[in-house]
Amino acid sequence: EIGGVLRSPDRTVQRRIGEAREIVEFYPAALSAWEHGFITRGHVTVIVDVGRVVPVDRRAEFEREAIDRSLNDTPNR
């Protein structure tokens, strides 16, 4: 139903829901920084993509460092 409203294929909607869930569950500080306008969606995408290879027990440390760097750089840097 959501795909019909958004005029997007079901797979696209499923992927976007999965991405949103991953951000909410595993990157709450990045989500907060994005919601407050400190970083962009592009920054969050990079943090999540790179963070997937970071061990879970080090992810919070990685997230803090990534946000700090994102405050002064573009997502591509």
Protein Blocks (a to p, Z undefined) as FASTA:
>chain_A
ZZmmnopafklmmmmmmmmmmmmmmmmmlmmmmmnopacfklmmmmmmmmmmpcfklmmm
mmmmmmmmmmmmcfkZZ
